[in-house]
Amino acid sequence: MPRGPQGQKRPADAIGNAVKVARIATGEIEETTLKQPAKRKSGLAGAKARQINTTAKERSEIAKLAAEKRWKQ
């Protein structure tokens, strides 16, 4: 079975692929691009907790440091 750009399995024929896309569109099956969706869920929960526990000034300082590191590369 051929693989897509991120390594996901796809049907080899056009009709099979069309059926798969239709099932994803109708919600019959769920396509996840993440290999471990639970990690994303816990990451979002951590981000929410961090936002609650830090002040606006602290978040601003964290964002400035992150931007400096990104632009430094």
N, C-alpha and C positions, 0 to 999 in steps of 0.2 A: 504494500500500500504506500503511495507517495506521501511525502511529508511537506508541510507548508513552510513558510519562511522561519517560523519560530519552532519548527520541529513537530508540529501537531499533525495527527493523522488525518488524511483527507481521502475521500473516495477517488478511485482512478478514473472513472468515467464521468462525463458531463451531467448525465441524468442523475446519477447517484449523488453528485455534489449538489445539484439543484434541490434534490429532496432534502438533503442535510441542511442546506441554507434555509429552506422553507420551515423545517422543524425548529430550527433555532429562532427564526422570526416569529413563529407562533407560540413559542415558549414550551413546546412539547419536550425539547431537550435543552440543556443548558451548556453553553460553551464557555469554558474558563480559559483565559490566556495565562493565568498564573498557575504554576505547578502546585503551589501550596496556598490556596486561598485563605486558609486559617491565619497565615502569617500577616496577610494584608489586614484582616479583621482585627487582629491584636494590635497591629501598628496604628490603625485608626483610633482604637480605644486609648492607646498610649498617648497619641497626639491630643486627644480630647482632654485627658487627665492632665497633661502638661500645660495645656492652655488654662485650665481651671486653677492650677497650683502656682502659676507664675503671674507676675504683674505685667502690665503693658510695657513698662520701661525695661523689664528683664527680657521680654520677648523681642523688643526692639534691638537690644544689645546682642542677643543671640542671632538675630537676622543679619545684623551688620557684620558680625564675625563670619557668618556663613557666606555672605556676599564677597567679603574680602578674600576668603579662601578660594571661592569659585573663580574670581577674576585674577587671582595671583597665578593660577596655572597658566 
